[in-house]
Amino acid sequence: MKITLPIKSLIGINWLLTVVFSGIVCLFLFQNKTEQHPILYTFMTALAITIISYANIYVIIYLSKKYELNSPTFRLYRCVLTYIISAITYLIVWPVFAFFSKKAWEQDDYVLLLTFILSSVLINTLILVLQDFVLLHTQKAHTELELSKLKTAHAEAANSLLQQQIHPHFLFNSLNTVKSLYKKDPFAGDTYIVHLANFLRASIFTQSTKVSKLEVELALLKDYLEMQKFRFGSALCCLIMLPDEIIDNYYLPSFSLQPLLENAIKHNELTEEAPLRIVVWHIDDRIIVSNNLQRKAVKLESTNNGLANLSERYRLLSNDEVIIKEEDKVFSVSIKLLSNEYSNHRR
């Protein structure tokens, strides 16, 4: 989000500086009994400061359209342009004052010329400092607003993730599966309960961690996969092709892989004659979860919360995109591996 320039605040600082500085000059001139034109000097001082101040604002507006406010190019061009404008303003104001005060304007008076240039530098430096203070305050407020929005987005994503992980529909299906398994095969029911307990335990304890080891994510994925195999049998096949060095040394946002498996099962037909084949593999620094497309004849209503939630969490953690592709009857989701558990991963 682009920062809105605080034009009103900058104008307010300009007028404050003009009044204060002109007041100081006025008091000094009135105390100097030999000075014959204190009012005129004060007016010309106020005029010069006002012109330079507004010129500074227009320079900021002009440069901000081309460069970032904090960029070195913006600061360099701003200093060069404003100091030049300030010097020219003083050199123009003096002949005007000389005309009204009926004093001769001497082109070769280098001491007077140097005095005016130094005065312009002093005034412009003071203006830059005050305007920088206003800009810095605005940027700080903007940063705090962005941070607040990110925290809100993260909280919403975490809440959505929790709802997704322990969905009442999932629990209902799981309990029905346990009930039917115990009727047919108590040992299978016990095995299913172990996988379900592992899955629910991970759902609860990973709420406090944004990032998990890939090894942990795979264990969670396998627990969920084993539960689904009790329901679908050979109609569901999942092949995990990840080398140990990848599994041991990389991280993913917590609960990244399981929603992808759930999404594939939810939207595709699964039969023993035409099984759903899911492959988990990697290319370079990305993990890819792909499946053959066998869309259900009756389309289920989808809120897209799963993929949207994953994309939002990746954006907050690493500023990286989740790549979703659908081609040649294959649907795939590519997510970037994270190399450091404690880094915020943002570029």
N, C-alpha and C positions, 0 to 999 in steps of 0.2 A: 504494500500500500504506500503510495507516494505521500511524502510529508507536505501538508498544506502550509505555505509560508505565513508566518504571523505578521501580516502587513500592518494591522492596527497597532500591535505592540511596538513594531519598529517605528511607526509614525509617532507614537506616544513618547518613545525614548528620544526621538529627534527633537520634539518640542521641549521636552524637559532639559535636554542638553543646551538648546538654544537659549532658553530662559535663564538657566543657571550661569552659563558662561557669559552671556551678555550682561547679566546683572553684576557679575564680578568686574567686568571691564568698565561698566558704568560707574561703579563705586570708586574704582581706581582713578578714573578720569576726573570725577568730581572732586576728589581729594587733591588732585594736581591743579593748583590754582593757575598755573601758566597755560593750561590747555583751553583753547577758545572754542573748540567744537566737540564737547563731550557727547551731546545727543547724537550728532552726526556719526561720530566714531562708533557709538553703541549700536546705532541702526545698521551701519555698514557691517559691523561684526555679526550681528544677528542675521543679516541677509546672507552673508558668506556661509555661516554655519548651516543655515536652512538649505541653501542650494546644494552644499556638499552632502548634507544628510540625505536629502531626497535623491540626489544622484547615486548615492550608495544603495538606496533601496531599489532603484531602477536597474542598477548593475546586478544586484542579487536576483531580481526577477528574470532578467535576460539570461544570465548564466545558468540559473537553475533549470531552464528549459532544455539546456544542452548537456549539462554535467550534473553528477551527484553532488549534493551539498558538502559532503565530507571528502570529496576527491581532491587530490593535490592540484589537478588542473583548475578546478573551480577556485581554490584558494589563491593560486598564482595569478590567474587572470583578474580576480577580484581586486587583489592588492595593486597590481599594475594599473588597472583602469581607474580605480578610485583615487590613487595618489596623483595620477596625471590630471584627473578632473579637478581635484582639490587645488593643485598648483595653478592650473589655468584660471580657476574661479578667483583666487586671490589676486592674480595678475590683472584680471579684468576689473575687479572691484576697486583696486587702488586708483586707476585713472578716473573712475567715476567719482570717487571721493575727492580726488584732487581738483576735479572740475568744480564741484559744489563748494569746496572749502577755499577755492581760488589759490591753490598751491601749485607750483610748477611740477610737472611730471618729468623727471629726468631719466632718460633711457639708460644712461651710463652710471647710475647710482647703484653700484654692485652691493654695497652694504644693505641698502633698502631692499634690493632684490632678494638677497640671501635671507633677510629677516622675514619677508613674505613667504618664501619657500619653506623655511623652517616652521613658520606659523601654520602653513597648510598641512605640513607633515604631522605636526602635533595634534591639530584638530582632527585630521582624518584618522590618525591612530586611535584617538579617544573614541571616535565614532565607531570604528571597527571593533574595538574592545566591547563597547556597550551592545552593539548589534550582535556580536558573537555570543554574548551572554544570553540574549533573547533567543537566538537560534539554537543554542545548546539546550536551553530550558525546553524549547519546543520539541527538539529531537529526543530528549529524555522522556518527555510525556508521551511521545509517539512510541518509543521503545517499550515503555511500561504498558501502554495499551495493547501493543502487539503481543507482549508476554502474557498479558491477561487473557487475550484471545486464544493463545496457544494452550494455556493452562485449562481454559474452558473446553477447548476442543479435545484435549487429552482426557479430561474428566468424562466427557460425553463418550469418547471412544472406549474408555475403560468400562464405563457402565454398560455400553452396548456389547462389549466383549463378555462381560459377566453374564448378561442375559443369553448370549449366544452359547456360552460354555455349558451352563446348567439350565437348558431350556426345559420347561415342563413337558413338552411333547417328547423330548428325548428321554427324560426320566420315566415317563409313562410307558414308552416302548420298551425301555430297558427292564422295567419291573415285570411287564408282561412276558418278556423273553425269559427272564429268570424263572417265573412261575411255570411256564411251559417246559423249560429244560428240567426242572426238578421232578416234574411228572414223568418225563421220559428217561432222563439220565442224570441222577444226582451229582455224579462226578463232573459232568459237563456244566451243571449249574454252579458248582463250587468254583470251577475255573472261570466261568463268566463273572461271578461275583468278585473274584480277585482283580480281574481287568477293570471292572466297573469301579471298584474302590480306588485303584490306582489313578484312574481317570478323574474321578471326583476330587481326590486329594490334590492332584495337580491343578485342577480348576480353582481350588480355594487358595492354595499356597502361592501360586504364581501371580496372584493379584498385586502383590507388593513388589514384584520384579518386572521391569519393562523388557529385559533381555534375558534369554536363557541359552545355555549351551546347546549346540545342535544335537548332541548326544541325548539330552533331556527331551528335546522336541521329538526326536525319532522314537524314543521310548513311549512317549505319550501317543504318537501316531500309531505305533504298533498295538498298544492297548485298545485303542479305538477300532483299529482294523480287526483285531481278533474278535471283538464284540460283534462287529458287523458280519463276520464270517459265520457266526452262529446263526444269523438270520438268513444270509444269502448263499452260504456254502461255496461251491465251485463257480457260482455265477459272479463272484467277485475275486479278481486277481490283482495283487499289488506287488510290483517288483521295485526294490530299493537298491540302487546302484551308486553307492557313495563310498569312496575309499576312506580308510581309517584316518589318514592325515587331515581330511576335510572334517570328519566327524569330531575329532579330538580338538581341533584348533579354531573352530569358528562358532559364531553365535547367530541367533535369530530373535526377533521379537517374540515374546512368549505367546504360545498358541498361534503359530503361523501356519504350520503344516496341517494340523487336524481339520481346520475349517475347509481347506482345499479338498481333502478327501470326502468330507461330508457334503460339500457342494457337488462333487462329481456323482455321488450316490443319489443325491436328491433329485437331480435333473436328467438322469439317464435310466434306460431300461436295463435290468439285470436278469438274465436267464442263463441256464446251463448251456443252452445251444449258442447263445450270443453273450458271452460274459463281458463284464465291464473290466477293461484292463487299464490299470493305473501304474504309471512309471515315475519314480522319483530319481532324478539324476542331476548332473551338474555340468555346466560349461563355464570355464574360467572362475569368476567369483560370484556366480549366480546358481541358485538351485531352481530346477524346473520340475513342476508337477504336471504331467500330461495324462490325458485319457482319450480313448476312442469315443466319438460322439454317437450316442444311441438315444436320442432325445425321446422322452416319454410322449406317447400319443396325446395324453391329456396333460396340458401344461399346468404346472403348479404355480400358484401365485407366489411371486418372489419379491422381497423388499430389497434384495441385493445388499443386505447389511453385512454379510460375511466378507465379501471382497472389498466393499467400501470401507469397512472397519479396518481391514488389513492395510489397504492403501493409505488411509489416514494415519495410522500408526507408523508406517514406514516414512511418510512425509515428515512427521514430527521428529522421528529418531535420526534419520540420515538424509533427509531432503532428497531421497531417491524414489523413483517410480516403480510400482508393481506393473510388470508388463503382461498384458492379457492378450492372447492370440487365439484365433479360430480359423484353421485352414486344413484342407484335405481331410475333413472329417476327424480332425484331432483338435481338442481344446487344451490349451496349456497356460499355465501361470508361472511367470519367472520372478523370483525374488532374490534380492542381493544378500549375500552372506556378510555378516558384520565381523570384523576382526578383533574388536576390543570390547569387552563387557562393560567397562566403566566410561567409555567415551560416549559423547552425545552423537557421534557419527555424522554430524552435519558438516557439509563442505563449506 
